[in-house]
Amino acid sequence: MSENELSHLIKMANQIASNIGIGSTEEDCVKKVVTHITAFWALPMRQKICANMEEFAEDLNPIATKALLEIQANLKAA
């Protein structure tokens, strides 16, 4: 995946985090983002964004960051 594709994944993660849990608690919102990304993103997409999180942490909103950290932990446990 190119840097442009990674930028697109970051944008999508932020959009999902901003929209999916409107009116929910932060914890519920994080769970919804994890569920959505796990269900609808291909494994290479999840691996790419999680493997490069440190490089662009400042570009992620807090909900997206928490969700991706959980996804990253799940990938390592698998």
N, CA, C and O of each residue as an XYZ file, in Angstrom:
312
protein
N       0.839     -1.178      0.000
C       0.000      0.000      0.000
C       0.883      1.238      0.000
O       1.897      1.301      0.694
N       0.483      2.201     -0.777
C       1.246      3.435     -0.866
C       0.895      4.379      0.283
O      -0.047      4.143      1.039
N       1.672      5.448      0.391
C       1.404      6.456      1.415
C       0.043      7.105      1.187
O      -0.657      7.446      2.140
N      -0.326      7.273     -0.080
C      -1.636      7.841     -0.412
C      -2.764      6.929      0.071
O      -3.775      7.403      0.588
N      -2.586      5.627     -0.100
C      -3.593      4.674      0.386
C      -3.685      4.706      1.906
O      -4.777      4.601      2.464
N      -2.551      4.850      2.575
C      -2.543      4.949      4.028
C      -3.275      6.212      4.480
O      -4.039      6.177      5.444
N      -3.045      7.314      3.793
C      -3.755      8.564      4.112
C      -5.256      8.385      3.964
O      -6.037      8.920      4.750
N      -5.648      7.634      2.959
C      -7.076      7.375      2.748
C      -7.648      6.525      3.887
O      -8.768      6.771      4.334
N      -6.901      5.540      4.356
C      -7.351      4.716      5.481
C      -7.516      5.563      6.742
O      -8.476      5.390      7.494
N      -6.578      6.474      6.965
C      -6.666      7.373      8.120
C      -7.928      8.218      8.026
O      -8.665      8.361      9.001
N      -8.167      8.771      6.854
C      -9.363      9.594      6.644
C     -10.629      8.778      6.906
O     -11.548      9.249      7.576
N     -10.673      7.558      6.377
C     -11.857      6.712      6.577
C     -12.047      6.363      8.047
O     -13.171      6.403      8.546
N     -10.970      6.020      8.751
C     -11.076      5.681     10.175
C     -11.627      6.862     10.966
O     -12.474      6.688     11.842
N     -11.146      8.058     10.656
C     -11.644      9.255     11.333
C     -13.114      9.510     11.021
O     -13.882      9.875     11.911
N     -13.510      9.322      9.771
C     -14.917      9.517      9.396
C     -15.819      8.520     10.117
O     -16.880      8.883     10.622
N     -15.396      7.286     10.158
C     -16.182      6.256     10.855
C     -16.315      6.629     12.328
O     -17.410      6.593     12.890
N     -15.196      6.986     12.946
C     -15.210      7.330     14.372
C     -16.067      8.559     14.653
O     -16.704      8.645     15.703
N     -16.087      9.500     13.732
C     -16.864     10.727     13.926
C     -18.354     10.511     13.749
O     -19.159     11.224     14.348
N     -18.730      9.545     12.940
C     -20.138      9.396     12.572
C     -20.860      8.193     13.157
O     -22.077      8.238     13.337
N     -20.154      7.137     13.453
C     -20.817      5.881     13.798
C     -21.451      5.885     15.186
O     -22.435      5.185     15.423
N     -20.900      6.658     16.084
C     -21.392      6.572     17.455
C     -22.012      7.839     17.989
O     -22.002      8.077     19.197
N     -22.547      8.647     17.113
C     -23.157      9.900     17.558
C     -24.221      9.588     18.602
O     -25.118      8.776     18.375
N     -24.104     10.247     19.745
C     -25.057     10.038     20.824
C     -24.712      8.887     21.744
O     -25.433      8.626     22.707
N     -23.619      8.194     21.464
C     -23.189      7.058     22.290
C     -22.105      7.508     23.264
O     -21.506      8.571     23.101
N     -21.868      6.691     24.266
C     -20.730      6.947     25.146
C     -19.447      6.690     24.361
O     -19.472      6.043     23.313
N     -18.339      7.191     24.864
C     -17.060      6.979     24.186
C     -16.751      5.488     24.070
O     -16.296      5.022     23.026
N     -16.998      4.748     25.141
C     -16.738      3.302     25.140
C     -17.573      2.591     24.076
O     -17.058      1.741     23.350
N     -18.855      2.933     23.981
C     -19.721      2.322     22.968
C     -19.279      2.707     21.565
O     -19.309      1.886     20.648
N     -18.874      3.945     21.405
C     -18.419      4.412     20.101
C     -17.177      3.637     19.661
O     -17.087      3.210     18.510
N     -16.228      3.456     20.567
C     -15.014      2.693     20.247
C     -15.389      1.276     19.825
O     -14.865      0.763     18.836
N     -16.287      0.647     20.562
C     -16.724     -0.712     20.221
C     -17.350     -0.762     18.830
O     -17.093     -1.689     18.062
N     -18.170      0.237     18.508
C     -18.816      0.276     17.195
C     -17.793      0.451     16.076
O     -17.920     -0.157     15.013
N     -16.782      1.278     16.316
C     -15.737      1.480     15.310
C     -14.942      0.191     15.117
O     -14.660     -0.199     13.985
N     -14.582     -0.466     16.208
C     -13.857     -1.743     16.118
C     -14.679     -2.753     15.326
O     -14.160     -3.417     14.429
N     -15.949     -2.867     15.656
C     -16.829     -3.815     14.970
C     -16.923     -3.494     13.485
O     -16.833     -4.391     12.647
N     -17.103     -2.226     13.156
C     -17.251     -1.820     11.755
C     -15.974     -2.098     10.958
O     -16.022     -2.716      9.895
N     -14.845     -1.642     11.475
C     -13.589     -1.824     10.743
C     -13.249     -3.308     10.612
O     -12.789     -3.744      9.556
N     -13.467     -4.075     11.658
C     -13.189     -5.509     11.605
C     -14.086     -6.213     10.588
O     -13.644     -7.127      9.892
N     -15.333     -5.787     10.506
C     -16.288     -6.439      9.604
C     -16.117     -6.023      8.143
O     -16.310     -6.840      7.243
N     -15.761     -4.769      7.904
C     -15.825     -4.253      6.542
C     -14.486     -3.928      5.896
O     -14.433     -3.679      4.692
N     -13.427     -3.925      6.650
C     -12.115     -3.674      6.066
C     -11.399     -5.000      5.864
O     -11.448     -5.881      6.723
N     -10.743     -5.134      4.734
C      -9.943     -6.331      4.459
C      -8.770     -6.394      5.442
O      -8.294     -5.366      5.925
N      -8.324     -7.591      5.722
C      -7.221     -7.791      6.660
C      -5.993     -6.944      6.306
O      -5.417     -6.330      7.204
N      -5.567     -6.883      5.037
C      -4.394     -6.052      4.719
C      -4.595     -4.568      5.051
O      -3.642     -3.877      5.411
N      -5.825     -4.083      4.930
C      -6.108     -2.689      5.285
C      -5.912     -2.484      6.785
O      -5.279     -1.516      7.205
N      -6.451     -3.389      7.585
C      -6.318     -3.288      9.045
C      -4.854     -3.412      9.458
O      -4.378     -2.675     10.321
N      -4.153     -4.342      8.838
C      -2.739     -4.533      9.165
C      -1.924     -3.287      8.821
O      -1.057     -2.877      9.592
N      -2.201     -2.695      7.677
C      -1.449     -1.519      7.225
C      -1.636     -0.344      8.171
O      -0.660      0.278      8.589
N      -2.876     -0.037      8.511
C      -3.114      1.124      9.364
C      -2.573      0.880     10.774
O      -2.035      1.798     11.391
N      -2.704     -0.319     11.280
C      -2.208     -0.620     12.627
C      -0.682     -0.635     12.677
O      -0.090     -0.212     13.670
N      -0.057     -1.110     11.630
C       1.404     -1.175     11.590
C       2.046      0.204     11.498
O       3.217      0.370     11.838
N       1.291      1.183     11.045
C       1.837      2.522     10.837
C       1.246      3.572     11.770
O       1.386      4.769     11.519
N       0.590      3.142     12.839
C      -0.102      4.077     13.733
C       0.812      5.124     14.353
O       0.415      6.282     14.484
N       2.015      4.746     14.733
C       2.916      5.694     15.393
C       3.268      6.865     14.484
O       3.450      7.987     14.957
N       3.363      6.613     13.195
C       3.738      7.654     12.240
C       2.683      8.744     12.107
O       3.017      9.899     11.844
N       1.428      8.394     12.282
C       0.364      9.362     12.020
C      -0.595      9.511     13.191
O      -1.740      9.923     13.001
N      -0.150      9.186     14.390
C      -1.027      9.236     15.570
C      -1.691     10.599     15.727
O      -2.847     10.681     16.142
N      -0.976     11.659     15.402
C      -1.540     13.005     15.541
C      -2.652     13.287     14.534
O      -3.405     14.247     14.701
N      -2.764     12.473     13.503
C      -3.803     12.660     12.482
C      -5.103     11.943     12.818
O      -6.123     12.171     12.168
N      -5.076     11.085     13.817
C      -6.266     10.314     14.191
C      -7.032     10.999     15.313
O      -6.439     11.575     16.225
N      -8.356     10.930     15.235
C      -9.128     11.452     16.361
C      -9.063     10.433     17.502
O      -8.737      9.271     17.263
N      -9.365     10.844     18.731
C      -9.196      9.954     19.887
C      -9.986      8.645     19.807
O      -9.492      7.604     20.238
N     -11.195      8.684     19.268
C     -12.000      7.460     19.150
C     -11.340      6.498     18.164
O     -11.226      5.303     18.439
N     -10.911      7.018     17.024
C     -10.240      6.180     16.026
C      -8.968      5.575     16.608
O      -8.673      4.403     16.375
N      -8.220      6.364     17.358
C      -6.990      5.865     17.969
C      -7.275      4.702     18.910
O      -6.619      3.664     18.833
N      -8.248      4.870     19.795
C      -8.586      3.804     20.742
C      -9.071      2.552     20.020
O      -8.709      1.436     20.394
N      -9.884      2.736     18.991
C     -10.391      1.590     18.235
C      -9.253      0.860     17.529
O      -9.193     -0.370     17.550
N      -8.356      1.611     16.908
C      -7.253      0.979     16.186
C      -6.271      0.293     17.128
O      -5.679     -0.725     16.769
N      -6.092      0.836     18.324
C      -5.250      0.148     19.306
C      -5.863     -1.190     19.703
O      -5.150     -2.176     19.889
N      -7.175     -1.221     19.830
C      -7.856     -2.484     20.146
C      -7.738     -3.467     18.985
O      -7.491     -4.655     19.193
N      -7.914     -2.971     17.771
C      -7.779     -3.823     16.584
C      -6.345     -4.343     16.482
O      -6.123     -5.512     16.165
N      -5.384     -3.477     16.749
C      -3.974     -3.873     16.720
C      -3.708     -4.997     17.722
O      -3.017     -5.964     17.400
N      -4.245     -4.877     18.916
C      -4.084     -5.925     19.935
C      -4.729     -7.229     19.479
O      -4.177     -8.307     19.697
N      -5.892     -7.131     18.852
C      -6.573     -8.324     18.339
C      -5.757     -8.998     17.241
O      -5.697    -10.226     17.173
N      -5.129     -8.197     16.382
C      -4.304     -8.761     15.315
C      -3.087     -9.490     15.888
O      -2.704    -10.553     15.400
N      -2.489     -8.912     16.922
C      -1.317     -9.542     17.538
C      -1.696    -10.833     18.256
O      -0.907    -11.776     18.311
N      -2.910    -10.871     18.807
C      -3.368    -12.053     19.547
C      -3.761    -13.199     18.622
O      -3.789    -14.357     19.038
N      -4.061    -12.878     17.376
C      -4.535    -13.901     16.426
C      -3.416    -14.786     15.929
O      -3.653    -15.690     15.128
